[in-house]
């Protein structure tokens, strides 16, 4: 059994490679690092925060005055005089004026007027604070001191919390709006025992809600910073996408030009090559008569061998181009890998005999048929056998094995006792036009396309090529087909059943003849 552990995928037709997106990933990574180094709190966000503040005031133009009106009716119910309604009217007018100013700022506010509008908003909040300070000095004629203290303290806390919730993008407004009311409340009731506790509570509430507003402001700034980063990344991605699309378009045009070139050049090269091969073979064989000079005969043989080498190179380049372009169609049929191995061994035997190389077959028995392209499987085995014969020294041995894999698939393996390949050069050998140091030094240099074509053809069948080699220990090339390619053969029908079927067939035939008669 041959192990099918996963090796690094070097298949040249794997469209899932991300190498083509390396430039895009680098651009995005650089943009992300550059944006991460920027300060999260940029002065550019001040205008955005001021706009958020104005939006909050406009959106609360009904809620806050409604709170003031309800509070005035509650104060009147517990004993406050008509002055409470005067205060409510004044407060509602101030909040309405703030909303109108905010709406005007949203329409006309620009970056160069940010400081002016900030001062206007702070002044408006100062008037809001004065209106709440007026509340602290309004007497309650019909109620006692404690109900008035609790009423005003609760109302100040509610107003402070509402302002902190609405105006957190400008936290200083909370201090400006309620510092004066808290001081006025303390001056009014701080000398009493109940008033002292209420003053402490109101002051603590002011500090707490100011702290909350500051934290919310920082969160808003962070959100704006992340939003700005997101917009920058989107812009960078769009730019990178446009560059990638342009590069892809150029690559597609170049690939189309390459395909057209190969299609035209294949015809232009093969036509004269056929003449060269035919005439050189005729001359070297002296079919039309002796050449009269042995040197000319040697030249004719060299021309013929060079022409064959060039024709093989053209065929391999065209095969590789078809596979890369996805135009190589496999014609699936049922076949036995052992039959393929025997045929290929017979074809390569003459070349092996020239170097006195022995090919030892070792096929497992009872192997079922597989569903594959016969031409592709022959090319896979011929390429690997040719490489083994090429690099195996004279008098060496090549083992040809066919059998089961551990996962239930089948394999064809070619093992030689040649010089081997350094482990670090195996990826180079498996790449297109790649050659190892041994091949470069060898007198029989190839094109470097044999194994990439094998790898591509196996990948189209869902299989893979494993190449294992060490220096001075030989090389082992394993072509693996997956389990899904192996056909489950039905058991043979017993002889008794076959005889019964024949008798039934004869009986049916005689019955038909009688009915016709």
N, C-alpha and C positions, 0 to 999 in steps of 0.2 A: 504494500500500500504506500502511496505517496501522500505526504502531508500537504495540506492546502492552506497553510497559515498565510495571513495577509502580509504582503510586502508593500513597500511604497509604490503607489500607482504611477507608472511612467507612460501610460498609454497616450499616444500622440493624438488620438481622436476624442479625448475626453473634453467635452464642451463645458464642463463644470469648473474648470480651472479659473482661479481668481487672479492670475497674473496680469490679465488685461486690465483689471481694476486697481492696480497698485497705485498709479498716479492719482486716481480719484480718492483712494483711502488716505494717501499722504496729504493731499490738499485739505481734506476734512479734518484730519488729525492736527495739522498745523493751525488751522483756524480755531479748533477747540482749545488748543493750548494757549493760543494768543488771547482768546476771550477769557480764559480762566485766570490769566495774569492781570487782567484789568480789575480795577477797584469796583467792588460791588456797589458803592455809593458814589455815583457820578454827579457832578453839578448839573448835568443836563436833566436829571430827574426832578429838580426843584419845580420846574414849570409843570411837569406831569403831576406831581403831588399837589400843586396848587389847583390844577384843574380837577383832580379828584375831590379836593376840599370843596370847590365850588359846586360840583355835581351833588355832593352829599347835602349841602345846604339847600339846594334847589329841590332835591327829592324829599327833604324833611320840612318843606314850607307849610305843610298841613299838620304833620304829626306834632311838632313842638308847640305851635299856637293852640292846638287842641288840648294838649297837656296843661298849658297855662290857663285856658278857659275852665277846664274841669277843676283845676286847683282853686280857681277863684270862687267857683260855686261851692266847693267843699269848705273853703275858708268862711264864706258868708254863712254857711249852715252851722258852723261851730261858734259863730259870734262876731266875726269881723264885720266892719261897717262897709258902706258903699265905696270906701277908698280902695278896697281890694279889686273892684271892677275897673277903677281908674288905672290901677297898676297893671291889670291884665291887658287893658287896651293899649297902654304904652308899650308893654312887652311885645304884643302881637305886631304893632306897627314897626318896632325895631327889627323883629325877625323877618317881616315882609320886606323891609328895606334891604336887609342882608340878602334875601333871595333875589331881589331885583338886581342888586349889584353883582351877585354871582352869575346871573344869567347874562348880564352885559359883558362880564369878563370872559365868559365862554364864547361869546360872539366876536369880541374885538381884542381879547388879550393875546399878546405876543411875547416872545422871549425877551425883547429889550424892555418891556414894561412890567416884567415880573416883580421887581423890587417895589415899584409903585403900587401895584395891586396887593402885594403882601402887606404894605403899610395900611392900605385902605381896609383890608380884612381885619387886621389887628385893631384898628380904630373902631370898626363896627362891633367887634367882640368886646371892646372896652365899654361901649354903650350898653351892650347886653349885660355886662357885669354891673353897671350902674343901676340898670332896671331891677336886677335881683337884689342889689343892696337896698333899694327902696323898699322891697318886701320886708326886709329885716326890721325896719323902723316903723312899719304900719302897726298901730296899736290894736289890741283886741278888747273892746269895751265890755262885751257881754261874757267873755270867757276868762278863765283864770290864767295865771302865768304859765303853768306847766302845759296845758293844751296848746297855747300859742307857741311855746318853745318846741314841742314835739312836731307841730304842724310845719313850722318853718324849717326845722332841721331835716325832716323827711323830704320836704319839697326841694331843699337845696341838694340833698344827696341824689334825688331822682334827676334833677336838672344836670348835676355834674356827670352822672353816669350816661345820660342821654347825649350830652355834649362830647364826652370821651368816645362814645360809639360813633357819632356822626363826624366829628372833626379830628380824628386821630391822625390824619395826614399832616396836620399842623398842630402838634401837641402844645405849643406855647399858648395857643388860644384858650386852653382850659385854665391855665394859671391866670391869664389876663381876665377871663370872664368871671372867675369865682374867687380870686384872691381878695378882692374888695368886699364881696358879700360875706365871706367867712370872717374877715376882720371886723366888719360892721356887726355881724352876729355875735362875735365874741365880746365886742365892746358893749353890746346891748344886754347880753345875758351872762357874761362870763363871771360876774361877781356872785351869782347865785349857784347853789350846789347842783341843781338840775341843769342849769344853763352851762355850768362848767363841763359836765359830762357830755352834753349835747355839742358844745363847741369842740371838744376833743374828738368826738365822733365825726363831725363835719370836716374838721381839719385832716383827720386820718383818711376820710373818704376822698378828699381832694388829692392827697398824696398818692393814694392807691390808684385812683382813676387816671392820674397823670402818668404813673408808671405803666399802666396798661396801654395808654395811648402811645407812649414812647415805643413800647414793644411792637404794637401794631404798625407804627410808622416804619420801623426797621423791616418788618415783614413785607410791607408794601414796597419798600425800596428793593428788597431782595427779589420780589416778584417782578418788578420793572426791569431789574438787571437780567434775570433769567429770560424775560420776554425779549429784551434787546439781544441777548445771546442767541435766542432761537431765531430771530429775524436775520441776524448776521449769518448763522449757519445755513438758513434757507437760501440766502443770497449766494453764499459760497457753493452750496450744492447745485443751485441752478447754473452758476457759472461753470462748475466742473461738469455738469451734465451736458451743457452745450459744447464744451471742449471734447467730451467723450463721444457725443453724437457726431461731431465733425471728424474726429479720428476714426470712428467706426465707418463713416461714409467713405473716407479716403481708403480705409483698409478694404472695404467691399469693392471699391473701384479697382484697387490694385489686384485683389484676388480675381476679379472678373478678367482683368487684362492678362493675368498669369494663365488663367484657364484658356483664354483665347489663344495666347501664345503657344501653350503646350499643344492645343488641338491642331493648330496650323503647322507648328514645327514638327510634330510627330509624323505627319504625312510628308513634309518636305525632307525630313531626315531618313525616314524608312525607305522611301523610294530609291534614292541613290545607294543606300546601304544594301538593299537587296541585290542591286546590280554588282556592287563591290564584292559581296559575299559569293554570289553565283559565279562571276568571272574568275575570282581568285581561287575558288575551289576547282573550277575547270582547269585552270592553269597549273595548280599544284598537283592535280591528278593526271595531268598531261593527256587529257581525253582527246584533244585534237592533234596530238603529236608531241614529240619531245621538245623541251625548251632549248636544249643544247647547252645549258649551263646550270650546274647545281645551285649556284648562288641565286639565280632567278627563281628557282623552285623554292628555296628557303624564303625569299622575299614574298612570294605568293602565299606561303603558309602564314607568315607573320601578318600580312595584310588581312587574311581571312580571320585569324584569331583576334586581331585588333578590331575588326568589324563586328565580330560576335560580341566582344566586350562592350563596344559602344551600343550595340542593339540591346543588350541586356540592361545597360544603364538607362537607356531611354524607356524601356518597358517598366523598369522599377520606379522611375520618376513618375511615369504616367499612372501606375498603380497607386503609388502613394498620394498623388494629387486627387485621384478619384475617391480614395478613402477619406482624405481630409475634407473634401467638398461634399461628402455624404452621397455621392453618386454611384458608389459601388453597391450593387444589389446582389445579395446572396440568394442563391436558388437552393432551397432546402430539399433534401431527399434523404432516404434511409440508406445508410452505408455502414460498413464495418471498418473500424480503424485499423484492424489487422490487415485487411485487403489493401488499404492505402499504404500501409507500411511496407508490405511486400512489393508492391509496384514501385514505390520510390526507391527502395533498396536495390531493385534490379536496374533502375535507371542510373543510379549513382555508382553502381558496382564497377563499371569500366573505369571511371575516374579514380576510384579507390585502388583498383588493381595497378594503375600506373605508378602509384606510390607504395605499392606492396602493403596496403592497409587492409586489415581484416575487419569485416562488419559482422558482429555477432547478434542475431535476433533473439529476443526473449519475450514471447507473447503469452499472457495469461489465457487459459482456456475458458471457453464458455462465455465470452464477452458478447453481450447483445448489440444490436444495431444502435446507431445514434442518428439524430436528425441534424444534418449539417450540409454545407456546400462542399461538394466533392472537389471542385477546382481549388477552393480556398484551403482545404485540408491538405491537398497535394502540395500546394505552394508553401504552406507552413512547414511540412516535413522536409521538402526539398531544400528550402533555405537553411534550416538547421543542420541537415546532413551535409550540405555543401560547405558550410562554415566549419563543421567538424573535420571534413576531409582536407579542407584548405590549411588548417592550423595543426593537424596531427602530423607528427614527423613520420618519415618512411619507416615501415615495419611496425607501426603502431596498431592500436585496436580501438574500434568504435562499437559501443553497445547500443542497440536499438530496442527500447522496451515499450510495451503497450500493456496497460492494465487498469485496475480500479484505483480511484482515490478514496481517501477516508470518508469523504462526504457523499459518496455514491456516484460520483462522476467518473469519467475516463480520462486517461492521459496518454500522450506519446512523448517519450523521453529519448534524447540523444546524449550519450556520455562518451567523451573522448579522453585520451591521456596525453593531450597536448601541453603547451607551456602554461595554459591557464590565463586568467585575467585578474589583475589586482582588484580587491573588493571596492576600492574607492573609484575605480573606472567603470564599474558596471552601469551606473546611470548614464555615463557618456556613451557607452556601447548601445544602450537601448534608445538613445535619442537619434533623430534623423541626421544622417551624414556624420554620425559620431563614430570615431574609431579609437581603439585603445592603443597604448604604446607598443604592444606586441604586433598589432596589425600594421602600424606605421613602419616598424622596422622590418616587417616581413616582405619578402619579394612578391607575394601574391596579395597586393592591396586590393580591397574591394571598394564599393561605393558607400558603404555605411548605411544602406537602406534595407538590407535583408531582415534583420531582427525587428526594426520598427514596423515593417510591413507585416511580419508575423504577429507582432503584438496587436496591431490594428485589426487584423482579420480575426484573431481570437476574441478581441473585445466586442466585435460585431456579433459574435456567437454567444456572448455572455461569459466567455472564459478569460483566461489570462496566461501570460508567459512568465515563468520563473527561471531566472538565470543564476546559477550557483557556481562559483569558481574561486579557485585560489591558485597562486603562483606555483608552478611546478607540480600541480596536482590534477590538472585537467579542468574541463568545463562540463557542466551538466545543464542542458536546456530542456525544460519541461513545459509542454503545451497541454493545458488543462481545459477540458470541456465540463460545464456544470452538470449537475444531476438532472436538471430539467431537459437536457439534450438526449439523455439515455432513454431508449424505448423499452417498455416492459413487454417482452414477447410472451404470447400465449403458449401454454404447454401443448405438446403434440397430442393429437387425438388417438386414442387406443385403436389397435388394428381391428378388434371386434366391432367397434362402433363404425369404422370405415366400411367393413363388409356389410353391416346392417344397412348403412346408408345406400350402398350400391344396390342391394336387393330391393329396397323400397323404391329406388329410382327406376329399376327395371320393371317392377310391378306397375308403377304409375304410367310408364311408357306403354306397356301392353294394354292397360285399361283405355288409354287415349286412342290407341289404334282400333280397338273393338268398337268404341263409341263412334268413330268415324265411319267404320264399315257398316 
